[in-house]
Amino acid sequence: MSNEGVTTITHNDVQEDTARVFTAECHRVGITTEEVVDFYTKWAMNGKYDQDLHFENYEGPVVAANAVAEYCKDNIPWANVLDVAAGTGLVGKQLQNRGFKHLDALEPATGMLEHARRKNIYTNLYCEFLNSKRLPIDDDSYDCSVSCGGMGEGHIPLNGFSELIRVTKPGGFVCIVMKESYLSDCKEYEDGLEQLVKDLEDAGKWERLSRDVVPNYVFGENGVMFRFKIRDVVCDRK
Ligand SMILES: C[S@@+](CC[C@H](N)C(=O)[O-])C[C@H]1O[C@@H](n2cnc3c(N)ncnc32)[C@H](O)[C@@H]1O
């Protein structure tokens, strides 16, 4: 019998469709932070998040870990890294594969964080949101802070950047990887994100090292990666 004109649906097609729908659902316009964490907690159950966002669909964790490893290349076994919006630990796993030994996770969705805990990647796991509230972390604690996939509707708000800077050491590295379209589609970031990046640079808080488009970040769609160096001396330009 001829199969002409018949589309064969494989397990992977179904899985990718599910992952696309879930990703869109947890970034829908107007979603609250509580709905976001509930959604991720349910998605993490039974390892579903890791199955759906395996590396063929989602290259973000590899890209983020490569950037951190490049910055820390002479210091990998000693560098301490905070994985922000760590989820189930996909970025942490990539960092561990590259020889990092001092990894902490910050993640508000309990289900995601529990999954990450079971992988034995992280030393300290903080069940916290990154936002304007002070985190239970001392100033200048980390050589690097990295966030991959943590930006989006109802996700990390712009007022979280100050905390990211506060907990990262002077001279340290901050890497943010996100879907490129959220820069314009997400109300919170539209106009505001790139302007804030510049304002923080003008205020002497960090230096933007690069802003790169990441092809095939997730489901073949582009991402964008920002890399920053925390300024050694905070200069007041007033
Ligand atoms: C797409 S997942 C990315 C997880 C992981 N970094 C990865 O690459 O697989 C987004 C994560 O951001 C977390 N998140 C949402 N809002 C956050 C906030 N304000 N602060 C920190 N994490 C947040 C969610 O709970 C979720 O685990």
The ligand as a Gaussian input file, in Angstrom:
#p B3LYP/6-31G(d) Opt

LIG

0 1
 C       12.025000      27.340000      30.677000
 S       12.434000      26.995000      32.361000
 C       14.209000      27.014000      32.263000
 C       14.846000      26.098000      33.263000
 C       16.318000      25.789000      33.024000
 N       17.156000      26.956000      33.170000
 C       16.497000      25.185000      31.657000
 O       17.196000      25.798000      30.823000
 O       15.948000      24.101000      31.443000
 C       12.108000      28.540000      33.174000
 C       12.300000      28.488000      34.670000
 O       12.235000      29.817000      35.196000
 C       11.708000      29.724000      36.497000
 N       11.267000      31.077000      36.925000
 C       10.141000      31.711000      36.597000
 N       10.098000      32.924000      37.187000
 C       11.252000      33.058000      37.888000
 C       11.794000      34.082000      38.714000
 N       11.171000      35.240000      38.945000
 N       13.004000      33.854000      39.289000
 C       13.678000      32.702000      39.068000
 N       13.190000      31.702000      38.298000
 C       12.004000      31.878000      37.716000
 C       10.588000      28.730000      36.323000
 O       10.115000      28.211000      37.544000
 C       11.226000      27.706000      35.411000
 O       11.805000      26.638000      36.119000

